[in-house]
Amino acid sequence: MRILSLNTLVLDARGAAEPRRRPTAEPHAVERYGLDGEPPAATPARALYAYPIEHYPLWQTLRAQARAAEWGEPLPHGALGEALTLQGLTEAQACVGDVLVFDSGCELAVSEPHVPGPELDAALGFRHAARMMWQSAFCGFHLGVRVGGTLRSGDRFTLRPGPRDVNIAELFRQRRG
């Protein structure tokens, strides 16, 4: 398992954050409320939003069907607003309380599913993207910082299991109702 892409905020001309993020090759410090140099997350449990690359093909297809992109056009990492594009860990595998342990010593705890909003429609360029995320349960998840450190694209991690009571996909479906 690894960070396929570390993605940073993109600011518009007014200095407001756009819904998409931009991949960066530079290492970034991770602090209690998120990436150093970015506005803090609302709570420490939501310091970073992670999204599995395994779901990107679905979004590429949906964007093409909605005529928001050409068929086969790659979706850039960070397009769903995630700070970390992960490879090897999906919502069905990640449970609340699991900890991603990086070789650098940084530890991030899985806390809750990401809840999509209307900004996802804007980020992906088509109406109903947020609704499609609700239906698919391909939501990604939030991570709290247990031990800060420095992260970069390509960093590998292991998963230290938590209580394994509920996985992110199940919790998302319960919240969906």
Secondary structure, 3 states (H helix, E strand, C coil): CEEEEEEEEEECCCCCEEEEEEEECCCEEEECCEECCCCCCCCHHHCEEEEEHHHHHHHHHHHHHCCCCCCCCCCCCCCCCCCEEEECCCCCCCECCCEEEECCCCEEEEEEECCCCHHHHHHHCCCCHHHHHHHHCCCCEEEEEEECEEECCCCEEEEECCCCCCEHHHHHHHHHC
